[in-house]
Amino acid sequence: MEIYEIVGRNLDITDAMRSYAEEKLSRLTRFFDQVVDAKITMSYRAGRPEPATVEVQVNVPNGIVRAEENGADTYAAIDLVVDKLERQLKRFKGRQLARRTEAPPEPEPADEGPFEPEIARVKRHVLRPMTPEDAAIQMDALGHDFFMFRNADTEDINVIYLRHDGNYGLLEPAS
């Protein structure tokens, strides 16, 4: 993993913190060698039992692996979040390998009646406030054609989608 974006909230990121986080995150390539990049957010909120929080989002082909941990200090939180990411990346890699070795599903026999569509899957999605530009980046990272998000400027629910001409479209609610 070569690219790290490290952000501090209520915390100045020192060179020692930066190098410690990069060193620990470089271990992740032992478990999954296709890590594209990582975004690390370190924050500190005094008055809590574990005031340091470290969030890491690792972008991998066909997915994103994310973990968040709290600790007594930033270094302890980094250790905890890296351990959690290792477990998640092992599981992610195992699922990818299992998907490759699975036999293709048997075709279903054609039934006599007309096809009636049904809801086959329900997904729950946490709507974090972001700009449409950030939503487009997130959508591309996930490999999706559309992405639902809460617009940070208007607080409305929006959908950004990939148009056939390669540009993006934005759906906003009518007032």
N, C-alpha and C positions, 0 to 999 in steps of 0.2 A: 504494500500500500504506500503510495507516494504522496498523495494529496490530502492534507489536513486543513480544515478550517476551524480555528479555535476562537471562540467568542466568550467574553466574560460579562456577566450581569452582576452588578453591585460588587465587582471584584476585578482587580487589575491582574492580568495574567503575567506572571513573571517568566523569565527564561527557564528557570528551573521547573516550573509547572509545565511549561510547553514541552520541554525535552522529556520529562517524566511521562507525560501523556503519550507523546509520539513513540517513545521506547516501548511502553506497555501495549499500545495499539498495534505496533509492528509485529507482535507475537501472533496476532489474529491470522496472519497469512499462513501459519502452520496448519490451521484448521480449514481454511478456505482460501485458495490462492487467487480467486477472481474478484477480490475486493477492489472496487473502482476508486472510491474516496470515502472520507468520513468527515462529519461535522460534529464538533465537540462543543457543548455549551456548559460552562462552569458558572455556578452562581453561589452566592452566599447570603443567607438571611439570618441575622443575629437573633437570639432569643429562642431558638428552637433547639431541641436536644441534639439533633444532627444538622447543623446549620449549612453544611456544604452539600451541594447537589451537582452531579455531573450527568449530563444527557449526551448520548452518542447515537448518531444516525449513520449507519454504514450502508453505502449504496453498492449493490452487487447486481450483476446481470439478472434481469427478470425479477427484481425485488429490492426491498429495503429491510434491513434488520435494525431495530432500535431498542435501546435499553436506557434506563434511568435509575440511579442509585443515590442515596444520601449517606453521608458519613460525618464523623467528627471533624475531619479536615478534608481538604480537596484530594490529597494523596490517597487517603483511605477510600474515598468515594470512587476514585479512578480505579483502584484495585478491584472493588466490588463490581463496577460496571463492566470491566474487561472480563471478569469471570463469567458474568451473565451473558455477555456477547459471545464468548467461546462456546457456551452451551447452545445458544441459539444458532450460531453458524454451523455447528456440528449437525444439529437437527435439520437445518435448511439444506445442507449438502446431502444428508441422507435422503431427504425427500426428493431432491433433484435426481440422485442416482436411482432411486426406486422408480421414479417416473420414466426414466430412460429404459429400464429393464422390463417394465410392465408390458404385457401383450396388449395390442389394441383391443378395444371392447368389441364384443360380438355385435353385429348389426341386429337391430330389433326387427322382428317380423312385421311386415306391413299389416295394419289392421284395416278393417273394412270401412269404418266410419270416417267422417271428415276430421281433420286435425283441429283441435281446440287448444290454443295456447294456455299455459298455466304458469303460475309463479313457481319457478323451480328452485330459487335460492333467495334468501334474504340476507343482506349484509348490513351491519351497523358501522357507521363511519363518524368519528369524532371530527367536528367541524372547527378547526382552529382558524383564528383570524389571520389572513394573509392577503397580500396584494395579488391581482390577477397575474402579474409576471411571476411571482413566487409559485402560484398555483400551476402555471404552465410548466415551470421547471419540475415541480413535484410530479405532474402528470407524465412528463417525458421520462423521469426517473423510474416511474412505475411501469412504463410501457403501455399505458392506457390511451384510449381515444377521447376520453372525457374525464373531468375531475370536478367534484362538488366541494365547495369551500365557503367559508364566511368571509366576505369582503371586509378587510380591515378598515377601509375608509367609510363604507356605508352601513356596516353591520348586517347587511342583507345576505341571504343565501344566494350564491351565484354558481353557475356551471360554466367551466371553460371546456371547449372541445376542439378537436383537430378537424379542420375542414379538408375537403378533397383536394383543394389547390395547395395544401401544405401550410396555410396560415391558420391562425386560431380564431375561434368565435367565442363570444362571451354572452351567456344568457343571464339577464337580470330580471327581477320581478317588476311588473308594471306598477306604477304608483297609483 
